């Protein structure tokens, strides 16, 4: 079922890019960053393949891909901000869980959390909304770190598409499996971090005689 859905999405992604060029790359990467499951692992490698055919310019593909990510991330961040201010109500346990994961992520890595999240599968798509709820850092800093991370991610995928040429589709299969691995590592890391905090608190209570 999931494979069939991804196949349909892939066909539309390729059609949009072929018909609209750089605007299509921007639009699709924007959608990916507003939590719509359109894999950048399809968008950018296919664009890299078009670079290999001299249809696209390598650096323009990277720029518009990263710019689309930034625009989508800012929109998603803004939605999170509206939730924090009580203007937009989003009573959902899953959202609360994502916000808490983001809080732990930011507490652990600081500014690096924004940058690193842009170069990790799965995380990069959903991180902006909870960061908006938390209102972490300044908007300018969020934008700069997001854009830099997005350039690296877009450049990496575009180069792979350029390198593999007409066989670029093998990358999507690989990255889909990689997504699940990254997600598992994040969940494990979150559990370990919570366990570490609780253990330290228990030690402090025992030490203080509480």
C-alpha positions in Angstrom: 0.0 0.0 0.0 2.7 2.4 1.0 4.8 1.5 -2.0 1.9 2.2 -4.3 1.3 5.6 -2.7 5.0 6.5 -3.1 4.9 5.4 -6.7 2.0 7.8 -7.4 3.7 10.6 -5.6 6.9 10.0 -7.5 5.2 10.2 -10.8 3.6 13.6 -10.0 6.9 14.9 -8.6 8.8 14.0 -11.8 6.0 15.5 -13.9 5.9 18.8 -11.9 9.7 19.2 -12.2 9.8 18.4 -15.9 6.9 20.9 -16.6 7.8 23.8 -14.3 11.6 23.6 -13.9 13.2 25.4 -11.0 9.9 26.7 -9.8 8.8 23.1 -9.4 11.9 22.2 -7.4 11.1 25.2 -5.1 7.4 24.3 -4.8 8.0 20.6 -4.0 10.7 21.3 -1.4 8.4 23.9 0.1 5.7 21.3 0.5 8.1 18.8 2.0 9.0 21.3 4.7 5.4 21.9 5.6 5.0 18.3 6.7 3.6 17.0 3.4 5.2 13.7 2.6 6.9 14.5 -0.7 10.4 13.0 -0.3 13.3 15.2 -1.1 15.1 11.9 -1.9 13.0 11.9 -5.1 13.0 15.7 -5.9 16.6 16.5 -5.7 18.2 13.3 -7.2 15.9 13.6 -10.2 16.9 17.2 -10.5 20.5 16.1 -10.4 19.8 13.7 -13.2 18.4 16.6 -15.3 21.7 18.5 -14.5 23.5 15.5 -16.0 21.4 16.0 -19.1 22.3 19.7 -19.2 18.6 20.7 -18.6 19.3 22.2 -15.2 22.2 24.1 -13.7 23.7 22.3 -10.7 24.0 25.4 -8.4 20.5 26.8 -9.3 19.0 23.4 -8.4 20.6 23.5 -5.0 19.7 27.1 -4.4 16.0 26.7 -5.3 15.8 23.5 -3.4 17.2 25.0 -0.2 15.1 28.2 -0.7 12.0 26.0 -0.9 13.0 24.3 2.3 13.5 27.6 4.0 10.2 29.0 2.9 8.4 25.8 4.0 10.2 25.7 7.3 9.3 29.3 8.1 5.6 28.6 7.3 5.7 25.5 9.6 7.5 27.5 12.3 4.8 30.2 12.0 2.1 27.6 12.5 3.9 26.4 15.6 4.1 30.0 16.9 0.4 30.5 16.4 -0.2 27.3 18.5 2.1 28.7 21.3 0.2 32.0 21.3 -3.2 30.2 21.5 -4.3 31.6 18.1 -4.3 28.2 16.5 -5.5 25.2 18.6 -3.9 21.9 18.0 -4.9 19.4 20.7 -3.1 16.3 19.6 -1.0 13.9 21.7 1.3 13.3 18.7 2.1 17.0 18.3 2.8 17.2 22.1 5.2 14.3 21.8 7.0 15.9 18.8 7.3 19.2 20.8 8.8 17.4 23.8 11.3 15.6 21.5 12.3 18.9 20.0 12.7 20.4 23.5 15.1 17.6 24.5 16.9 18.0 21.1 17.4 21.7 21.7 18.4 21.4 25.3 21.0 18.9 24.3 22.5 20.5 21.2 21.5 24.2 21.3 21.9 26.0 18.0 23.3 22.8 16.4 19.8 21.2 16.8 18.4 23.5 14.1 21.4 22.9 11.8 21.7 19.1 12.3 18.0 18.6 11.9 18.1 19.9 8.3 20.5 17.2 7.2 18.7 14.2 8.8 16.0 12.3 7.0 12.6 12.3 8.8 13.6 14.9 11.3 14.2 17.6 8.7 10.6 17.4 7.6 8.9 17.8 10.9 11.3 19.8 13.1 10.2 23.3 12.3 6.7 23.1 13.7 7.7 22.1 17.2 10.5 24.6 17.2 7.9 27.3 16.4 5.8 26.1 19.4 8.9 26.3 21.6 9.9 29.7 20.0 13.6 28.7 20.2 16.2 31.2 19.2 15.7 34.3 17.0 13.9 34.0 13.7 17.0 35.2 11.9 19.2 32.6 13.5 16.6 29.9 12.7 16.5 31.0 9.1 20.2 31.1 8.6 20.9 27.7 10.2 17.9 26.2 8.3 19.1 27.6 5.0 22.7 26.4 5.5 21.6 22.9 6.5 19.2 22.8 3.5 22.0 23.8 1.1 24.1 20.9 2.3 21.2 18.4 2.1 20.1 19.7 -1.4 23.6 19.7 -2.6 24.3 16.2 -1.4 21.2 14.7 -3.0 21.6 16.7 -6.3 25.2 15.5 -6.6 24.1 11.9 -6.1 21.5 12.3 -8.8 24.2 13.8 -11.1 26.6 10.9 -10.3 24.1 8.1 -10.7 22.5 9.6 -13.8 19.6 7.6 -15.2 19.9 5.1 -12.3 19.1 7.9 -9.8 15.9 6.0 -8.6 18.0 3.5 -6.6 18.7 6.3 -4.2 15.1 6.6 -3.1 14.9 3.0 -2.1 18.1 3.3 -0.1 17.0 6.5 1.7 13.6 5.2 2.6 15.2 2.4 4.5 17.7 4.9 6.0 14.7 7.0 7.2 13.5 4.2 9.5 17.0 3.7 10.9 17.3 7.4 11.7 13.9 7.4 13.3 14.8 4.4 15.4 18.0 6.1 16.5 16.2 9.3 17.4 13.6 7.4 19.5 16.3 5.4 21.2 18.3 8.6 21.9 15.3 10.4 23.3 14.6 7.4 25.7 18.2 7.3 26.8 18.3 11.1 27.4 15.1 11.0 29.5 16.5 8.0 31.4 19.8 9.8 32.0 17.9 12.9 33.4 15.7 10.8 35.7 18.7 8.9 37.0 20.6 12.1 37.8 17.6 13.5 39.6 17.2 10.3 41.7 20.9 10.5 42.6 20.6 14.1 43.7 17.6 13.3 45.8 19.4 10.5 47.5 22.5 12.6 48.0 20.5 15.4 49.5 18.6 13.0 51.7 15.2 13.8 50.2 
